[in-house]
């Protein structure tokens, strides 16, 4: 995933991809405004990740977790999952 990010983000000169993990980001203490996680949280060591995120986030920082459960309860969810299946 890191190599994919590096390739896709190379045009953004203020973006830097580092060789780290959720538990050991290699980022400076109190240096981050927001941490985002999408569909990867299940791979993390949660206690160690919480500690690392608390370390790197500024006092007013946020963590945003984006997770798609893939339910089919509503018509929208059924249509959305069908769209993903057809085009993925």
MODELLER restraints for C-alpha pairs under 7 A, 6 or more apart:
rsr = mdl.restraints
at = mdl.atoms
rsr.add(forms.Gaussian(group=physical.xy_distance, feature=features.Distance(at['CA:6:A'], at['CA:17:A']), mean=6.31, stdev=0.5))
rsr.add(forms.Gaussian(group=physical.xy_distance, feature=features.Distance(at['CA:20:A'], at['CA:26:A']), mean=5.88, stdev=0.5))
rsr.add(forms.Gaussian(group=physical.xy_distance, feature=features.Distance(at['CA:22:A'], at['CA:44:A']), mean=6.55, stdev=0.5))
rsr.add(forms.Gaussian(group=physical.xy_distance, feature=features.Distance(at['CA:22:A'], at['CA:49:A']), mean=5.55, stdev=0.5))
rsr.add(forms.Gaussian(group=physical.xy_distance, feature=features.Distance(at['CA:23:A'], at['CA:45:A']), mean=6.94, stdev=0.5))
rsr.add(forms.Gaussian(group=physical.xy_distance, feature=features.Distance(at['CA:23:A'], at['CA:48:A']), mean=5.34, stdev=0.5))
rsr.add(forms.Gaussian(group=physical.xy_distance, feature=features.Distance(at['CA:23:A'], at['CA:49:A']), mean=4.45, stdev=0.5))
rsr.add(forms.Gaussian(group=physical.xy_distance, feature=features.Distance(at['CA:23:A'], at['CA:52:A']), mean=5.69, stdev=0.5))
rsr.add(forms.Gaussian(group=physical.xy_distance, feature=features.Distance(at['CA:24:A'], at['CA:52:A']), mean=6.57, stdev=0.5))
rsr.add(forms.Gaussian(group=physical.xy_distance, feature=features.Distance(at['CA:27:A'], at['CA:56:A']), mean=6.44, stdev=0.5))
rsr.add(forms.Gaussian(group=physical.xy_distance, feature=features.Distance(at['CA:28:A'], at['CA:56:A']), mean=6.04, stdev=0.5))
rsr.add(forms.Gaussian(group=physical.xy_distance, feature=features.Distance(at['CA:29:A'], at['CA:55:A']), mean=5.39, stdev=0.5))
rsr.add(forms.Gaussian(group=physical.xy_distance, feature=features.Distance(at['CA:29:A'], at['CA:56:A']), mean=4.38, stdev=0.5))
rsr.add(forms.Gaussian(group=physical.xy_distance, feature=features.Distance(at['CA:30:A'], at['CA:55:A']), mean=6.28, stdev=0.5))
rsr.add(forms.Gaussian(group=physical.xy_distance, feature=features.Distance(at['CA:30:A'], at['CA:56:A']), mean=4.66, stdev=0.5))
rsr.add(forms.Gaussian(group=physical.xy_distance, feature=features.Distance(at['CA:30:A'], at['CA:57:A']), mean=4.84, stdev=0.5))
rsr.add(forms.Gaussian(group=physical.xy_distance, feature=features.Distance(at['CA:30:A'], at['CA:58:A']), mean=4.21, stdev=0.5))
rsr.add(forms.Gaussian(group=physical.xy_distance, feature=features.Distance(at['CA:31:A'], at['CA:56:A']), mean=5.62, stdev=0.5))
rsr.add(forms.Gaussian(group=physical.xy_distance, feature=features.Distance(at['CA:31:A'], at['CA:57:A']), mean=5.96, stdev=0.5))
rsr.add(forms.Gaussian(group=physical.xy_distance, feature=features.Distance(at['CA:31:A'], at['CA:58:A']), mean=5.84, stdev=0.5))
rsr.add(forms.Gaussian(group=physical.xy_distance, feature=features.Distance(at['CA:32:A'], at['CA:56:A']), mean=5.83, stdev=0.5))
rsr.add(forms.Gaussian(group=physical.xy_distance, feature=features.Distance(at['CA:32:A'], at['CA:57:A']), mean=4.68, stdev=0.5))
rsr.add(forms.Gaussian(group=physical.xy_distance, feature=features.Distance(at['CA:32:A'], at['CA:58:A']), mean=5.69, stdev=0.5))
rsr.add(forms.Gaussian(group=physical.xy_distance, feature=features.Distance(at['CA:32:A'], at['CA:61:A']), mean=6.86, stdev=0.5))
rsr.add(forms.Gaussian(group=physical.xy_distance, feature=features.Distance(at['CA:33:A'], at['CA:57:A']), mean=5.94, stdev=0.5))
rsr.add(forms.Gaussian(group=physical.xy_distance, feature=features.Distance(at['CA:33:A'], at['CA:58:A']), mean=5.86, stdev=0.5))
rsr.add(forms.Gaussian(group=physical.xy_distance, feature=features.Distance(at['CA:33:A'], at['CA:61:A']), mean=4.58, stdev=0.5))
rsr.add(forms.Gaussian(group=physical.xy_distance, feature=features.Distance(at['CA:33:A'], at['CA:62:A']), mean=6.43, stdev=0.5))
rsr.add(forms.Gaussian(group=physical.xy_distance, feature=features.Distance(at['CA:34:A'], at['CA:57:A']), mean=6.97, stdev=0.5))
rsr.add(forms.Gaussian(group=physical.xy_distance, feature=features.Distance(at['CA:34:A'], at['CA:61:A']), mean=5.48, stdev=0.5))
rsr.add(forms.Gaussian(group=physical.xy_distance, feature=features.Distance(at['CA:34:A'], at['CA:62:A']), mean=4.73, stdev=0.5))
rsr.add(forms.Gaussian(group=physical.xy_distance, feature=features.Distance(at['CA:34:A'], at['CA:63:A']), mean=5.67, stdev=0.5))
rsr.add(forms.Gaussian(group=physical.xy_distance, feature=features.Distance(at['CA:35:A'], at['CA:62:A']), mean=6.39, stdev=0.5))
rsr.add(forms.Gaussian(group=physical.xy_distance, feature=features.Distance(at['CA:35:A'], at['CA:63:A']), mean=4.78, stdev=0.5))
rsr.add(forms.Gaussian(group=physical.xy_distance, feature=features.Distance(at['CA:35:A'], at['CA:64:A']), mean=6.20, stdev=0.5))
rsr.add(forms.Gaussian(group=physical.xy_distance, feature=features.Distance(at['CA:36:A'], at['CA:63:A']), mean=5.89, stdev=0.5))
rsr.add(forms.Gaussian(group=physical.xy_distance, feature=features.Distance(at['CA:36:A'], at['CA:64:A']), mean=4.73, stdev=0.5))
rsr.add(forms.Gaussian(group=physical.xy_distance, feature=features.Distance(at['CA:36:A'], at['CA:65:A']), mean=5.91, stdev=0.5))
rsr.add(forms.Gaussian(group=physical.xy_distance, feature=features.Distance(at['CA:37:A'], at['CA:64:A']), mean=6.30, stdev=0.5))
rsr.add(forms.Gaussian(group=physical.xy_distance, feature=features.Distance(at['CA:37:A'], at['CA:65:A']), mean=4.87, stdev=0.5))
rsr.add(forms.Gaussian(group=physical.xy_distance, feature=features.Distance(at['CA:37:A'], at['CA:66:A']), mean=6.13, stdev=0.5))
rsr.add(forms.Gaussian(group=physical.xy_distance, feature=features.Distance(at['CA:38:A'], at['CA:65:A']), mean=5.91, stdev=0.5))
rsr.add(forms.Gaussian(group=physical.xy_distance, feature=features.Distance(at['CA:38:A'], at['CA:66:A']), mean=4.60, stdev=0.5))
rsr.add(forms.Gaussian(group=physical.xy_distance, feature=features.Distance(at['CA:38:A'], at['CA:67:A']), mean=5.89, stdev=0.5))
rsr.add(forms.Gaussian(group=physical.xy_distance, feature=features.Distance(at['CA:39:A'], at['CA:66:A']), mean=6.50, stdev=0.5))
rsr.add(forms.Gaussian(group=physical.xy_distance, feature=features.Distance(at['CA:39:A'], at['CA:67:A']), mean=5.27, stdev=0.5))
rsr.add(forms.Gaussian(group=physical.xy_distance, feature=features.Distance(at['CA:70:A'], at['CA:81:A']), mean=6.94, stdev=0.5))
rsr.add(forms.Gaussian(group=physical.xy_distance, feature=features.Distance(at['CA:71:A'], at['CA:77:A']), mean=6.49, stdev=0.5))
rsr.add(forms.Gaussian(group=physical.xy_distance, feature=features.Distance(at['CA:72:A'], at['CA:78:A']), mean=4.91, stdev=0.5))
